[in-house]
């Protein structure tokens, strides 16, 4: 049987992500042109603090999974994303009405889709479709049985593995966490689009607009981290089981495909986390 190179597939995206952190940040094409504006410190503090809290929560859930709670391993990634989304929303909710009266010209109609980072949104949509397809396939394959039957070497030889350990019931808490993340993302993006401007002065309009794009990019990155982590965990687990339980070469294909999907999820997770960490925090004198 072919050996699936799990360690290289997992480690290469992580190393690549660390190298990406060393590359200077460029202003995305979706942002309005102009110099980088000041960003309120409390918004950045909420976002960075929630990222730290999410990492702690993910590490705690990973520790629980090491102790025998397998569901916790699948919830680690969504927990990270939900924490960051909650922090992004809290930071935006903290933006107060400007003290001076806002001019009518500043009160233009804003739509949520105007602040979608298109490239990140496309990647996120592809990940969501892949995750949904994997869950549907899992449900159809395991419906009515406690494990999965896979052909190993012959169409007449079926292997039943890990009874009640990788069934569709494992996806229910993950789907609940992702649903919470989707709701937080929607509410946060609506708040970003419809909140009051940071300042009433006309010179602050460009800065306010760039602030909205920055916050929206952070929200999309956090949601992408949640989805890609769920995809990675949901794909690597059956990939490892297939690799260990099917002794003949025809079973290599599902094992390799599952492992590659898991590696793609890890690569996307690293990408979204890098995007999230590299969101500008603004100058220290921003209020």
C-alpha positions in Angstrom: 0.0 0.0 0.0 1.2 3.5 -0.8 2.2 5.6 2.2 0.4 9.0 2.5 3.0 11.6 3.4 0.9 13.3 6.1 3.8 15.1 7.8 5.1 16.9 4.7 1.6 17.7 3.6 0.8 19.3 7.0 4.2 21.0 7.6 4.8 22.6 4.2 1.7 24.9 4.4 2.6 25.9 7.9 6.2 26.8 7.0 5.0 28.6 3.9 2.6 30.6 6.1 5.4 31.6 8.4 7.5 32.8 5.4 4.5 34.8 4.2 4.6 36.8 7.4 8.0 38.1 6.4 6.7 39.6 3.2 5.7 43.3 3.4 2.0 43.9 3.4 0.5 45.5 0.3 -2.8 47.4 0.2 -5.4 45.1 -1.4 -7.0 46.3 -4.7 -10.4 46.3 -3.0 -9.5 49.2 -0.7 -10.0 52.8 -1.8 -6.8 54.6 -3.1 -4.9 56.9 -0.7 -2.6 56.8 2.2 -3.2 54.3 5.0 -5.5 56.0 7.5 -5.5 55.8 11.3 -7.5 52.9 12.8 -9.1 53.2 16.2 -7.0 51.3 18.7 -9.9 49.7 20.5 -11.0 47.9 17.3 -7.6 46.5 16.8 -7.4 45.6 20.5 -10.6 43.7 20.3 -9.5 41.8 17.2 -6.1 40.9 18.5 -7.4 40.0 21.9 -10.1 37.8 20.4 -7.5 36.1 18.2 -5.4 35.3 21.4 -8.6 34.0 23.1 -9.4 31.9 20.1 -5.9 30.3 20.1 -6.2 29.5 23.8 -9.7 28.0 23.2 -8.4 25.9 20.3 -5.5 24.7 22.3 -7.7 23.8 25.2 -10.0 21.8 22.9 -7.0 20.1 21.3 -5.9 19.1 24.9 -9.4 17.6 25.5 -9.1 15.6 22.3 -5.8 14.2 23.5 -7.6 13.0 26.6 -10.2 11.0 24.6 -12.8 13.6 23.7 -12.7 13.3 19.9 -15.4 15.8 19.2 -13.2 18.5 20.8 -10.6 18.2 18.0 -13.3 19.0 15.3 -14.4 22.0 17.3 -11.0 23.6 17.8 -10.9 25.4 14.5 -14.5 26.7 14.5 -14.0 27.9 18.1 -11.0 29.9 17.0 -13.0 31.5 14.2 -16.0 32.2 16.4 -13.9 33.9 19.0 -12.3 36.2 16.4 -15.6 37.0 14.8 -17.1 37.9 18.2 -14.1 40.2 18.8 -14.5 41.9 15.4 -18.2 42.5 16.1 -17.5 43.9 19.6 -14.9 46.3 18.3 -17.3 47.6 15.6 -20.1 47.9 18.1 -17.8 50.1 20.2 -17.7 52.8 17.5 -19.7 55.7 18.9 -21.6 58.4 17.1 -19.4 61.3 16.1 -19.8 64.3 18.4 -20.1 66.8 15.5 -23.1 66.6 13.2 -22.5 64.4 10.1 -22.9 66.2 6.8 -25.5 64.8 4.4 -22.8 64.0 1.9 -21.2 61.6 4.3 -24.5 59.7 4.8 -24.3 57.7 1.6 -25.9 54.3 1.1 -23.5 51.4 1.9 -24.1 47.8 1.1 -22.5 44.7 2.7 -21.3 43.4 -0.6 -19.3 46.6 -1.2 -16.9 45.6 1.6 -16.4 41.9 0.6 -12.7 41.2 -0.3 -13.5 39.5 -3.5 -10.5 37.1 -3.7 -10.9 36.1 -0.1 -14.7 35.6 -0.6 -14.1 33.4 -3.6 -11.7 31.2 -1.7 -14.1 31.0 1.2 -17.0 30.1 -1.1 -14.9 27.3 -2.6 -14.0 26.0 0.9 -17.6 26.1 2.0 -18.7 24.1 -1.0 -16.0 21.5 -0.5 -16.9 21.2 3.2 -20.6 20.9 2.4 -19.9 18.2 -0.2 -17.7 16.3 2.2 -20.5 16.4 4.8 -23.2 15.3 2.3 -21.0 12.5 1.1 -20.4 11.4 4.7 -24.1 11.4 5.4 -25.0 9.4 2.3 -22.2 6.9 2.8 -22.8 6.3 6.5 -26.6 6.5 6.7 -28.0 3.6 8.6 -24.7 2.2 9.7 -22.3 3.1 12.5 -19.1 3.1 10.4 -18.1 3.4 6.7 -17.8 0.5 4.3 -14.9 0.9 1.9 -13.7 -1.5 -0.8 -10.2 -2.7 0.1 -8.6 -4.6 -2.7 -11.7 -6.2 -4.0 -15.3 -5.2 -4.5 -16.3 -8.3 -2.4 -14.1 -7.4 0.6 -15.6 -4.7 2.8 -14.0 -3.2 5.9 -16.1 -1.8 8.7 -14.0 0.5 10.8 -14.2 2.7 13.9 -17.8 1.9 14.9 -19.6 5.1 16.1 -16.4 7.1 15.9 -16.6 8.9 12.5 -20.4 9.0 12.0 -22.4 12.0 10.8 -23.3 12.8 14.5 -19.7 14.2 14.8 -20.6 16.9 12.3 -23.6 18.2 14.3 -21.6 20.2 16.9 -19.2 21.4 14.1 -22.2 22.6 12.0 -23.7 24.3 15.0 -20.4 26.2 15.6 -20.1 27.1 11.9 -23.7 28.3 11.9 -22.9 30.6 14.9 -19.9 31.8 13.0 -21.9 32.5 9.9 -24.5 34.5 12.0 -21.7 36.5 13.6 -20.1 37.2 10.2 -23.4 38.5 8.8 -24.1 40.7 11.8 -20.5 42.0 11.9 -20.5 42.8 8.1 -23.9 44.6 8.5 -22.5 46.6 11.4 -19.4 47.5 9.3 -21.5 48.7 6.4 -24.2 50.6 8.4 -22.4 51.9 11.5 -21.9 55.7 11.9 -18.7 57.2 10.5 -15.6 57.5 12.6 -15.6 61.3 12.3 -17.9 64.0 11.0 -15.2 65.9 9.1 -15.0 65.5 5.3 -11.3 64.8 5.4 -12.1 61.7 7.5 -14.4 60.0 5.0 -11.5 58.3 3.2 -10.1 57.0 6.5 -13.5 55.8 7.5 -14.0 54.0 4.2 -10.6 52.2 4.5 -11.4 51.3 8.1 -14.6 49.5 7.0 -12.7 47.5 4.3 -10.0 46.6 6.9 -12.6 45.3 9.4 -14.5 43.4 6.6 -11.2 41.7 5.6 -10.7 40.6 9.2 -14.2 39.2 9.4 -13.8 37.2 6.2 -10.4 35.9 7.3 -11.8 34.8 10.6 -14.7 33.0 9.0 -12.4 31.4 6.5 -10.2 30.1 9.3 -13.2 28.4 10.9 -14.3 26.7 7.7 -10.8 25.6 6.6 -10.0 24.2 10.0 -13.3 22.2 10.0 -12.4 20.9 6.5 -8.9 19.9 7.6 -10.1 18.0 10.7 -13.0 16.4 8.8 -10.7 15.2 6.0 -7.6 14.2 7.8 -9.4 11.9 10.3 -11.0 9.5 7.8 -7.8 9.8 5.6 -5.7 8.4 8.5 -8.3 5.7 9.3 -8.4 4.5 5.7 -4.6 4.6 5.5 -4.3 2.3 8.5 -7.2 -0.1 7.9 -7.2 -0.8 4.2 -4.2 -3.0 3.4 -4.4 -3.1 -0.4 -3.5 -0.6 -3.0 -7.1 0.2 -4.5 -7.9 1.8 -1.1 -5.0 4.3 -1.6 -7.1 6.6 -3.7 -9.7 7.6 -1.0 -7.0 7.8 1.6 -4.9 10.1 -0.6 -7.8 12.2 -1.6 -8.9 12.6 2.0 -5.4 13.5 3.1 -5.0 16.0 0.2 -8.3 17.6 1.1 -7.0 17.9 4.7 -3.8 19.4 3.6 -5.7 21.9 1.4 -7.7 22.8 4.5 -4.5 23.4 6.5 -3.0 25.5 3.8 -6.2 27.6 3.6 -6.2 27.8 7.4 -2.6 29.2 7.5 -3.5 31.6 4.7 -6.5 33.0 6.5 -4.6 33.3 9.8 -1.8 35.1 8.0 -4.3 37.5 6.5 -5.9 38.0 9.9 -2.6 38.7 11.7 -1.4 41.1 9.0 -4.5 43.3 9.1 -3.0 46.7 10.0 -3.4 47.7 13.6 -3.2 51.5 13.0 -0.8 54.0 14.5 -0.5 54.3 18.3 -2.0 57.7 18.4 -5.3 56.5 16.8 -8.1 57.0 19.2 
